[in-house]
Amino acid sequence: MLDDIYPRLFLEVVPDDIKNNSPYIRSLLNKHNKGSISSVYGKLINEVYKYDPNSNIGLEFGKHLWPESLCDLCRVMMTAQNIDSVFEAVEDVHHTHKASYFPFMRRRRNIYSLALTFPFKSQVSTWQRRFCVEAIYSFLVNSMEALVVDKFTPVRICFDFPEPNYTTQYSEVFGCKVQFDAPLNLIEFDERYLSLSLSTKNPLLNQLYKDKCIDEWQNNERSYENFEHTVITRMMKHHPEAFDCGTLANAMNLSVRGLQKKFTKNQTSFSQLANRARKELTKIYLIQEQQSIDWTAEKLGFKSRSGFSRFFKVEFDITPTEFLNLSKAA
């Protein structure tokens, strides 16, 4: 589950004028014993952007995200053998934090990339995407510079939101070409970084931290109430097999009938959640992996290109060919 260090750190970097003028944040800060505030993390972020829609809080928050000072997932990263092992560990255990984003790591033509998708809600606000992507990509730069190199500069960064009014700060943080209004959040860097060893590597501790993350996730999974998040996580991690209802039910230790009852109870359906996952995976295949339309349609379980095109038109309001043309133009 989400470590409490993140919302507590967020509170520390919230500007004083917002703290003083937001009754919600002021009330939270005035409580003698805050206890766990992970459950209100999203509300805290929303409160900042409600007060200042142009806030650069994501970049300010990201400045403090150094791996040695954070959670068990970060300790897994710090004790890995090399950068390649770091990203493998992220693929293995990032889902244990129940984050609002889902990452995809890919290697293509000497370039390694990290894409961030948001499949867990049918609509994700611009501010939420902006905050998450700014923070995560800042964290990646910080981690590289903390663990392997003095100065890390990505090849390119793409953001799927409009250019903010503090664009100059992006150059200071990332030092590379930045593109806004892109179809996918993507950061790319030279794959040669992957072979660099970490000075903090420790195989024994690395496995212990991995096991700890998985154990805590398994202990909390049954009590975790967000059914949609759990289902979509399974689909994103185990596609395309998990797009079969029987396979998904088996992975969740349920009968097909039991799974259908849960869909009904949560007022959703298998197809609705599968389409959310498919929408984000479509962008991964076409943009990050640069696969063909036909390959993408088949991988996502569509029996024909026309069926995929109908799905695409509903989800993106344009055809796959038009989408690719826009991506190239951007």
N, C-alpha and C positions, 0 to 999 in steps of 0.2 A: 504494500500500500504506500501512498505518498508519504514521504518523510516530512515531519513537521518543520524541519529546518527551512524548507522553501517558503511557506507562507510567513514564517517569522522573519526571514531575511527580507521578504517583500515589504513587510511593514516598516522595516528599518530604512528602506530607500524611498518610501513614499514622501514626497515633499511636505514640508511643515504646513504650507498654506492649505493643502488638501486635508491633512490630519486635523487642522484646527477648524476647518469649515465643513467637514463631513460628519454629521451626527453619528452615522453608522461606525465609521472608523474610530471616532473619538470615544464612543461608548465601549468599543472593544479594547482600546488602549487603557481606558480608565478602570477596567476590571482588575482587581488585585490578583486574581488567579485565572489566567487565560485558559489553562488546560490545553487540549489539542484544538488547533484552529484550522486543521487541514480541510475540514468539512465546509469552511466558508472561504476557501482560497479563491474560488471563482468569483464570489461576491465582492471580495476585496479588490480584485483586478477590475471588475466591472465598475466599482465605485470610483476608481481613479479615472477611468476613461469617460465616465458620465460627467465628472467634474471638468476634465480637460481631454477632449477627443484627440487632440494633437500631442498628447503626452509621449515623451521618449522613455517611459518607465521600463520598457523592455530592454533597451540598451543599457540603462543605468543598473537594472537588476543583473543583466548579464556580466557586467564588470566584476561582480563579486562571486561568480560561479566558478570557483577553482576546485578541481576534483579532490584535493587533499582535505578540504574543509566541509565536505558534504556527506552524502548518505552511503549506504552499503553498495548500491549500484556503482557509485563513483569509485568506491574502494576496489570493486571488481575490476574496473578499468585500470586503476593505478597499478595493480599487481599483475597485470597481464604481461605476456612475454614481449610483445611488440604492438605497433599500432594496428596491424592486421588482426591480431588477437583481441584487441580492444573492441573493434567493431563486431567481431564474431560474438563476443560476450554481450554486447548491446542487443544483438539479434536474439540471443538466448534468454535474456532476463529483463529487457526493458518493459515487457508487459506486466511485470509484477508491481509496477508503480501505478497502474490504472490511469495513465496519462490521457490527456485529451487529444493527443496526436499519435500517429503511428509512423515510425521511421522505416525507410527502405535504403539499404546500402547496395551499391552496384559498382562493378569495375568494367570499364569499356574504353578500348583504345588508349591505354596508358593514363586514363583519368579515372579517379575514384570519386563517387558522388554520394551524397546523403540527401534524400528527399524526405520532406515531412508532409504527411497527408492527414486529413481530418474526417475520418469516416463515421465517427460516433454520434454525430447529430446530423439531421437532415439539412440544417442551416447553421453555419458557424460565422459569427460576426467578424468583420474586418479587424476590429481591435483585438479579438482573441487570437486570431491567426497571427497578427502582427506581433503581439507580445510573445507568444510561444516561439515563433521563428527567430525573432531577434535574440531572445534569451538562449535558445539552443545553439544557434550558430555562433554566438559570442562565446558560449561555453566550449564549443569545439575549438575555437581559436585559442582560448585560454588554456585548455587542456594540452594542446599541441605544444604551446610555448612553455608550459609548466613541466611537461614530461619528457620532451625529446629535442626541441630546437629552441634557439633564442628568439627567432622571428619566423612566424608562420604566415604565409600569404596565400589564400586560395586563388585558383585560376579564375573563377567566376561565381557569382551568387545571383540567383533569381528569386524574386518575391512575387506572390500572387495577389498583392494588394497595391493600391495607388501609392505614388511617391509621397512621403510625408514632408512636412516643412522643415525637418532637421536633417536633410539628406547629407549634409557635409559630415555629420558624425559617423555615417557609415564608412566613409573613406578612412577616418581615423581608426575605427575598430577593425575593418577588414582589409583595407589597402588594396582592393581589386575592383574590377568592373562590376557594377551592380545594375541589375535590370528589374524594373517594377512592372506591375500588371502582367506578369508572366502566367502561363497556364499551370505552373507547378513550382512550389518552393524547393529550391535546389542549390546546394553548395558543392562545388567541384574543386578537386586539388590533385596534384601530381601523385600518381600511385607509388612513386619511389619512397614517399613518406611511410608507406605501410610496413616496410622492412626494418624501420628504425626501432631499436630496442629501447625499452623503458628502464631507467636507472632504478626504478622502484619495483621491478618485477619480483614476484615471489610466488612460485607455483602452488605452494601449500596454502598460503593465505588466499590466493586467487580462488581456489576450489572451495575453501571454507566460506568465503563471502558469496560465491555463487549459490552454494547449498543453502546458506542463510536466506538469501533473497527468495529462492524457490520454496523453501519450507514456510516462510512467513506468508507467501502468496497462497500456498495450498491451505494453510490453516485459516486464512481469511476468506478464501473463495466462496465457501458455502454461505458465509454470512454477508457476502457482498450483494447488495440489493439491485445493482444496475445490470439487469438481465441483458439488455441490448448491448452494453459494452462488452460483456463476456462473450456473447455470440459473435459479434463483429470481430473481436480479437481473434477468436478461433478461425474465422473466415480469412482474415488477413494473414495469419501465420500459416495456414494450411490450405491455401487455395491451390488448384481448383477443386481438390477432393472435398473440401468442406462446403462446397456449393451443392452437395447432395445431402438431402435432409436426413437420410438414414446414417450416413457417415458422420454428420455433425452430431446427431443424437448419441451415437455410440461414443464419440469423443468426450461428450459431456456426461457420460454414464447415465443416460436416459433412454427410455424407449421412444420410438417415433411418436406414439400417442402422448407420452409424458411431455415431450418437447412441444408438441402442438398445444397442449394445455397451457404451457408456460407462455407461448406466444399469445394465446387468447387472454390470459390473465394480465399480460403486460400491454394489451391493446395494440399489438403489432402483428406482423406476419413474417414468415421465412423470406418471402420474395422482397418485402420492403427492406429488410436488413441486408439481404444479399445484393440488392441493387445499390445500396450505399457503398458497400465494399467494392462492388464492380466499378462504380464510378471512379473511385480513387485509384483502383488498380489500372483502369483504362489510361489514366494520365501517366502512371508509372511505366507501363509498357510502351506507350506511344512517344513519350517525351524523354524519360530517363533512359530507357533501354533502346529507344528508337526502333521498335519493332514495327512490322507492317500492320495494316488494318485487318487483313485476313488472319494473321497469326494471333493478334489480340482477340479477335472475335472467337476464334477456336479455343484459346486458352481460358477465356472467361465462360465457356460452356454454351455459346450460341451455336445453333445448328446451321445457321446461314449468315452470310454477310448482311442480307437485308434485315434479318431479325436484330442484328447488332446495330445496324444503322437506325432502326426505329427506336431502340433503347437509347442510343447516343443523342438522337434528336430531342427526346424527352428530357434527358438529363442536362444537356449542354446547350440546347436550343439552336444548334447548328449541326451540320453533317460532319462525319469524321474527316473527310477531305478538307472541308473549310477550316476545321480545327487545326489540322496540320499546317495548312497555309498560313493561318494566323500565327502559329507558333514559330514558323520560319521567319515571318515578317518581324516578329518581336525580337 
